[in-house]
Amino acid sequence: MYHVASKVPLETPRCGSRRHLDKPRVPEVRPGYQLCTTCLDDVENTLVDLPDWYVEHGRPPRAGLDEVVSDVVDVLSAWCAVVVAQRGVPAPEPPTVELLTGFLAVHMQWLTARPTAAEFADDLMFLDQRDATADGSEEVA
């Protein structure tokens, strides 16, 4: 594709997620979004999987999981606040993990089409890594 006035090739936008920092080639964003297909799929999967993880690990919090459980609620609440402030929609009440993830899933297309999409994806990826550490399956760097 070329810019009409100058006939200079336009570069296809690349995914801005930190997960691609050590990759030799950063994938292109999916049209209409600010993330690649892999990151979009991971955002969706995390929003679907977090409520079940929280039910399993967060009620009541077990020793060593308090911080992870708190991070889940804090990160989800912060992104819900962005949506509420910028879209003028009511916040999910009460702010449970199930309602927060459902709210973010409803607004996922909007969130992943904005310039802050990579930050949103990275925050959810961080939660996934924290969850894995809490399960004892891997250590977060």
N, C-alpha and C positions, 0 to 999 in steps of 0.2 A: 504494500500500500504506500502511496506517495502523497505528500502534502501538495495540494493542487497548485498553489502559487509558486513554490520553489522546486518541485519535483525531487525533494529530498525524502528518502525513505523514512517513514515513521517507524519507530521501534515499538514493538508490542510490549505493553506493560508486563512486569514480572511480579510474582507473588512476594510480598514483603515480610512474610513470617520468618521468625528467627530460626525455625527448623531447617531452613535452606542455607544458613550462613556457611556451613562447611561443604556445601555441594558445589561441584565445578560448574553446573548449569542450573540456574534458578528457573523453575517452571513458569510458563505464562499464566496470567490470570484467566479465569473463565470469563467469557464475554458477559458484561453487565455486573461483574463483581470485582472485588479488589483482592481476591484470593484464588489460588489454583484449585483444581478439582479435588486433589488430595486433602488440602486444608479445609475446604468446604465440607467434604465428607466427614472429616474428623470433628469439626465443630458440631455437625448434626449428631454424630454418634455420641459425643460427649454429653450433649444436652439430653439425649435419650437415656444414656446409661447412668448419669449422676444420681437421679432419684433412687434407683435401686441400690447403688453403692451406699448412699447416705442411709437408707433404711437399714442396710446390713451393718454398717459401721458407726452410725451416728446416733443411734437411739438405744440406750443411753451411751454417750461417748465412753469408749474404753480407754484405759491408761495408755498414753502415748498418742492417742488419736485426737485429743481435744483441739490441738492447733490445726490439724488438717481439716477437721469438721468445721471449725471456725472460718478457715480460709475459703472453703466452698461457699458458705453463706455470704461472706464478705464480698468475694469476687462476683458472685451472681447478683447480689444486691447493687453493687456499684454499676454494673452494666445495665441493670433494670433502671437505675436512676438516670442514666444517659438517655435511654429511650423515653422515659417519662418527661424529662426536661426538654428534649428536642422534638418530640412528636406530640406532646401535649395530651398524652393518654394517662389514665389512672394507673397507679402502681398496684401490683398484685398484693392483696391483703388476705390473710396474714402472710408475711414473707417466709413461706416454707420453701424448702428446696424444690418440692414438686411444682409449686406455683411459679417460683422464679424461673426454673428451667422451661416450663411451659410457656411463660410470658416471652422469654428470650427466643424460644423456637418459633413462636408466632411472628416475631419481629426479626428473625434471622436474615431474611433477604435484605431488609433495610440495613441491618448492622453490617453485613458482609459486602455491601455495595458502597460503603462509606470509606473515607480515607483512614479511619481508625480500625478497619477490618483486621489488619494483621495483629494489632495489639489485642483485639478481642480473641482472635484465634490463639495467640500465644498465651493469654491468661488461662484459657480453657485447657490448653496443652499442659501448662504448669499444674493445673488441678489434676489432670490425668497422671502426671508424674508423681505428684504428692500422694495420690491414691495408690499407685503401685508401691511406693515406699511404705505406706501404712500397711499394705497387705504383706510386706516383707519380701516382695518379689524383685525389687531392684532399688538401687540407691540413686537419688537425685544429685546431679552434679552441682 
